[in-house]
């Protein structure tokens, strides 16, 4: 299994697979072909169908600037190796210098068939939660200690950068009002949710309000093309920062405590990425929001120093109750229903933590089982429910309020 450094990534929204991945692919092609004077990029599958809304063409052209780059949206070609497939060509005059087929596999990561050097290194010999749990129990080791052992001590410096970026994205999102770009006229709501205290606000209502305001803040930053952290994707980037920041402030956890939580959350996300998918184009929104909720529930379990079985239960419950969730973004924009889903999933992660506190001994489903189930469910979803903007809300929204 690869390093969690390949899971958490700081970059600009609105989509890790449709913006960050294509940008990296184009930048790689340009670096490898410095003599090129023009480029051509052909997008297939989900990249072609929702690339406009996700700003894929702009991301590619930015990476290849100042040279001209023709972007082709191929809506016809099928039988693709991945729903997010693209062909990139470097030209000098009429001579083709290089051609790359690149798969944007989710979370901003790219894969180039036949070129394993473009992929992150394998650092975890264990590839299932069952294997990891057995090892940690035999050595009386916490999951966060296991991450440090496999990744090395410098992983904490990396995670500090990730946590700092997450906090900055909350602050940035809370500081802005107005309308998001893209034509849907979606109003930024984070600041309003954060500042408008309920007239008779209970502690539970306040928790809901603050957590949701943080999730909205980050998800709105992403939708506006701001800088966020994939956790595990851009479309689900608000879940983890919202729940962890709220708990840090509520319970006075240190940044070091949160870094331990991020390590465990990253481990959960890595397991999903390795054994299933974190790509909405491949498995629907259950792969993005479901994984983010599962990562967050596990991270919260580590934050509160729960046992391994409790952490597994929290992660399993969080994923289980997102099974079948479709990816149907209206007009291909990462706005409706994406932003609200971040807030709902952040609260659901906290609920999963509470259930794990006293119900772990009743659990029947293992985390590895629910990951396998999510993957099979996602592959069974009709294509129009996998980030193509051809079904669900994307089909039935008519532009009215």
C-alpha positions in Angstrom: 0.0 0.0 0.0 1.3 3.5 -0.9 2.1 6.3 1.4 -0.6 8.6 2.8 1.4 11.4 1.2 -0.2 10.3 -2.0 -3.7 10.6 -0.5 -3.5 14.1 1.2 -2.7 16.7 -1.4 -2.8 20.5 -1.2 -4.1 22.1 -4.3 -6.8 24.1 -6.1 -10.4 22.9 -6.6 -12.9 22.2 -7.7 -12.1 18.5 -8.5 -9.1 16.3 -7.7 -9.8 13.9 -10.5 -11.0 16.5 -13.0 -8.8 19.5 -12.1 -5.7 18.5 -10.1 -5.0 15.2 -11.9 -5.2 16.7 -15.5 -3.1 19.6 -14.4 -0.4 17.3 -13.1 -0.6 15.2 -16.3 -0.2 18.3 -18.5 2.6 19.7 -16.4 4.4 16.4 -16.7 4.1 16.3 -20.5 5.4 19.9 -20.7 8.4 19.1 -18.5 9.3 16.1 -20.6 8.9 18.0 -23.9 10.5 21.4 -23.4 11.0 21.8 -27.2 7.2 21.6 -27.9 5.4 24.7 -29.1 1.8 23.4 -29.0 -0.2 20.7 -27.3 -3.4 18.8 -27.8 -5.4 17.1 -25.0 -8.3 14.8 -25.6 -10.7 14.1 -22.6 -12.8 10.9 -22.5 -15.5 9.5 -20.3 -16.4 11.5 -17.2 -13.6 14.0 -17.9 -15.4 14.8 -21.2 -18.9 14.9 -19.8 -18.3 17.1 -16.8 -15.0 18.6 -17.6 -16.5 22.0 -18.4 -18.1 22.3 -15.0 -15.0 21.0 -13.3 -12.8 23.5 -15.2 -10.7 20.7 -16.6 -9.9 22.6 -19.8 -8.8 25.6 -17.8 -6.5 23.5 -15.6 -4.9 21.8 -18.6 -4.3 25.1 -20.4 -2.9 26.7 -17.3 -0.4 23.9 -16.9 0.7 24.2 -20.6 0.7 28.1 -20.8 2.0 30.1 -22.5 1.9 27.6 -25.4 -1.4 27.0 -27.2 -3.3 23.9 -26.0 -6.3 22.5 -27.9 -8.7 20.6 -25.5 -11.1 18.1 -27.1 -14.1 16.8 -25.3 -14.6 13.3 -26.8 -18.1 12.2 -25.8 -18.3 9.2 -28.0 -15.3 6.9 -27.4 -16.0 4.0 -25.0 -14.2 0.9 -23.7 -11.9 3.0 -21.6 -9.4 1.7 -19.1 -10.8 4.2 -16.5 -13.7 6.7 -16.6 -11.2 9.5 -16.3 -9.0 8.8 -19.3 -7.1 11.4 -21.3 -4.6 11.5 -24.2 -2.0 14.3 -24.2 0.1 15.2 -27.2 3.1 17.4 -27.5 3.9 18.9 -31.0 6.5 21.0 -32.6 5.1 22.4 -35.7 3.7 19.5 -37.7 5.8 16.9 -35.8 4.3 14.8 -33.0 6.9 14.6 -30.3 5.2 12.6 -27.6 1.8 11.1 -26.7 0.8 10.1 -23.2 -2.3 8.2 -22.1 -3.1 9.2 -18.5 -5.7 8.0 -16.1 -6.8 10.4 -13.4 -7.6 7.8 -10.7 -8.9 10.1 -7.9 -7.5 12.3 -5.2 -5.4 14.2 -7.7 -3.3 11.1 -8.4 -2.5 10.0 -12.0 -1.5 6.7 -13.5 0.3 6.2 -16.8 0.1 2.6 -18.1 3.6 1.2 -18.5 5.2 3.8 -16.4 5.2 2.7 -12.7 7.7 5.4 -11.8 4.9 7.9 -12.0 3.1 6.3 -9.1 3.9 6.7 -5.4 6.1 4.1 -3.7 4.7 1.2 -1.7 5.5 1.6 2.0 2.9 -0.6 3.7 3.3 -4.4 3.4 -0.2 -4.8 4.9 -3.1 -4.2 2.5 -6.2 -4.8 4.7 -7.5 -3.4 8.0 -7.6 -7.0 9.3 -3.9 -7.4 8.7 -3.0 -4.0 10.2 -5.2 -4.6 13.3 -3.7 -8.0 13.9 -0.2 -6.6 13.8 -1.0 -3.6 16.0 -2.7 -5.8 18.6 0.1 -8.3 18.7 2.6 -5.5 19.4 0.3 -3.4 21.6 0.7 -0.5 19.1 -1.8 2.2 18.2 -2.7 2.8 14.6 -1.0 6.1 14.6 2.2 4.5 15.8 1.9 2.0 13.0 1.7 4.8 10.5 4.8 6.4 12.0 6.7 3.1 11.8 5.9 2.5 8.2 6.2 6.2 7.0 9.0 7.4 9.2 9.2 10.3 11.7 9.0 13.0 8.9 5.4 12.0 8.3 4.5 14.3 11.2 6.0 17.3 9.4 4.0 16.5 6.3 0.8 16.1 8.3 1.4 19.4 10.0 1.5 21.1 6.6 -1.8 19.3 5.7 -3.5 20.3 9.0 -2.3 23.9 8.5 -3.7 24.0 5.0 -7.0 22.5 6.2 -7.3 25.2 8.9 -6.5 27.9 6.4 -9.3 26.6 4.1 -11.8 27.0 6.9 -10.7 30.5 7.7 -10.8 31.5 4.0 -14.2 30.0 3.5 -15.7 31.8 6.5 -14.3 35.1 5.4 -16.1 35.3 2.1 -19.7 35.9 1.0 -21.3 36.2 -2.4 -22.1 33.8 -5.2 -20.0 30.9 -6.4 -18.9 30.9 -10.1 -20.4 28.6 -12.7 -23.8 29.9 -13.4 -26.0 28.2 -10.8 -26.0 31.3 -8.7 -25.3 29.3 -5.5 -24.9 31.6 -2.6 -22.0 31.1 -0.1 -23.6 30.1 3.2 -20.7 29.3 5.5 -20.4 32.7 7.1 -24.1 33.0 7.6 -24.4 29.5 9.3 -21.4 30.3 11.5 -22.6 33.7 12.7 -26.4 33.3 13.0 -26.9 31.8 16.4 -30.3 30.2 17.0 -32.6 32.2 19.3 -32.9 29.3 21.7 -29.7 27.3 20.9 -28.9 24.1 22.6 -25.5 22.6 22.8 -26.5 20.1 20.1 -27.8 22.8 17.8 -24.6 24.8 18.2 -22.5 21.7 17.4 -24.5 21.1 14.2 -24.2 24.8 13.3 -20.5 25.1 13.8 -19.5 21.8 12.2 -21.7 22.5 9.2 -20.3 26.0 8.8 -16.7 24.7 8.7 -17.7 22.0 6.2 -19.5 24.6 4.0 -16.5 26.9 4.3 -14.1 24.4 2.9 -16.4 23.0 0.2 -17.3 26.5 -1.0 -13.6 27.3 -1.2 -13.2 24.2 -3.3 -16.1 25.1 -5.6 -14.6 28.6 -6.1 -11.3 27.1 -7.2 -9.6 27.9 -3.9 -6.8 26.0 -2.2 -7.9 22.9 -0.2 -6.7 19.5 0.9 -7.9 16.3 -0.8 -9.3 14.2 2.0 -9.6 12.0 0.0 -10.8 14.2 -2.9 -11.7 17.8 -3.6 -15.4 17.0 -3.7 -15.2 15.6 -0.2 -12.6 18.0 1.2 -14.8 19.7 3.8 -15.7 16.6 5.9 -12.4 16.0 7.8 -11.4 19.6 8.5 -14.9 20.4 9.8 -15.2 17.6 12.4 -11.5 17.7 13.5 -11.4 21.5 13.9 -14.6 21.5 15.8 -13.4 18.8 18.2 -10.0 20.4 18.6 -11.6 23.7 19.7 -14.3 22.0 21.8 -12.0 19.7 23.7 -8.8 21.6 23.5 -6.9 19.0 21.6 -3.4 20.0 20.5 -2.2 20.1 16.9 -0.1 17.1 17.7 -3.2 15.2 18.8 -4.9 16.1 15.5 -1.9 14.9 13.5 -2.3 11.5 15.1 -5.9 11.6 14.0 -5.0 12.6 10.4 -2.5 9.7 10.3 -5.3 7.2 11.1 -7.8 8.8 8.8 -5.2 8.7 6.0 -4.7 5.0 6.7 -8.4 4.3 6.3 -8.5 6.4 3.1 -5.5 4.5 1.7 -7.2 1.2 2.4 -10.3 2.3 0.4 -8.1 3.6 -2.4 -6.1 0.4 -2.6 -8.9 -2.1 -2.3 -11.8 -0.2 -3.9 -11.8 3.4 -5.3 -12.1 7.0 -4.1 -13.2 8.2 -7.6 -16.8 9.4 -8.1 -16.4 8.6 -11.8 -15.7 5.0 -10.9 -17.9 4.3 -8.0 -20.2 7.3 -7.4 -20.2 9.7 -4.4 -20.0 6.8 -1.9 -16.4 6.6 -3.0 -15.8 10.2 -2.2 -18.1 11.3 0.6 -18.4 7.8 2.0 -14.7 7.5 2.3 -14.3 11.0 3.7 -16.9 10.2 6.4 -15.1 6.9 7.2 -11.7 8.5 7.4 -13.1 11.2 9.7 -14.9 8.8 12.0 -11.6 6.8 12.4 -9.6 10.0 12.9 -12.0 11.0 15.7 -11.7 7.6 17.2 -7.9 8.1 17.4 -8.3 11.6 18.7 -10.4 10.3 21.6 -7.9 7.4 22.1 -10.4 4.6 21.3 -9.3 1.1 20.8 -8.6 -0.5 17.4 -11.9 -2.3 17.4 -13.8 0.9 18.2 -12.0 2.8 15.4 -12.8 0.0 13.0 -16.5 0.1 14.0 -16.7 3.9 13.6 -15.1 3.7 10.1 -17.3 0.8 9.1 -20.5 2.4 10.2 -19.6 5.6 8.4 -19.0 3.9 5.2 -21.9 1.4 5.4 -24.5 4.2 5.6 -23.2 5.9 2.4 -23.5 2.7 0.3 -25.2 3.4 -3.0 -24.7 7.2 -2.9 -24.7 8.4 -6.5 -22.5 11.2 -8.0 -24.9 13.5 -9.9 -23.5 17.0 -9.8 -25.8 19.6 -11.4 -24.2 20.9 -14.6 -21.0 19.1 -13.6 -20.3 21.7 -11.0 -19.0 20.6 -7.5 -21.8 22.6 -5.8 -25.2 20.9 -5.8 -25.5 18.5 -4.0 -21.8 18.3 -3.2 -21.4 21.1 -0.7 -24.3 20.1 1.5 -23.1 16.5 1.5 -19.8 17.6 3.1 -21.7 19.0 6.0 -24.0 16.0 6.4 -21.1 13.6 6.3 -19.1 15.6 8.9 -22.1 15.3 11.3 -22.5 11.6 10.4 -18.8 11.0 11.3 -19.4 12.4 14.8 -22.5 10.2 15.1 -20.4 7.1 14.1 -17.9 8.1 16.8 -20.7 8.1 19.4 -22.0 4.7 18.3 -18.6 3.2 18.5 -18.2 4.4 22.0 -20.8 1.9 23.3 -21.8 -0.4 20.5 -18.6 -1.8 19.1 -19.1 -5.3 20.7 -22.4 -5.6 18.7 -20.7 -5.1 15.3 -21.1 -7.9 12.7 -19.5 -6.2 9.6 -15.8 -5.8 9.3 -14.3 -2.7 7.7 -12.7 -4.7 4.9 -16.1 -6.2 4.0 -17.8 -2.9 3.7 -15.0 -1.5 1.5 -15.4 -4.5 -0.9 -19.2 -4.0 -0.8 -18.8 -0.3 -1.7 -16.6 -1.1 -4.6 -18.9 -3.7 -6.0 -21.9 -1.4 -5.5 -20.1 1.4 -7.2 -19.2 -0.7 -10.3 -22.9 -1.8 -10.5 -24.2 1.8 -10.6 -25.4 2.9 -14.0 -22.9 5.2 -15.7 -25.3 8.2 -15.5 -24.9 8.1 -11.7 -21.1 8.2 -11.8 -20.1 11.8 -12.3 -21.4 12.2 -15.8 -24.2 14.7 -14.9 -26.6 12.6 -16.9 -28.8 11.2 -14.1 -30.3 12.0 -10.8 -30.4 15.6 -9.7 -28.3 16.6 -12.7 -31.0 15.3 -15.0 -34.1 16.6 -13.2 -32.9 20.1 -12.1 -34.6 22.6 -14.3 -33.0 25.8 -13.0 -35.8 26.8 -10.6 -35.4 27.5 -7.0 
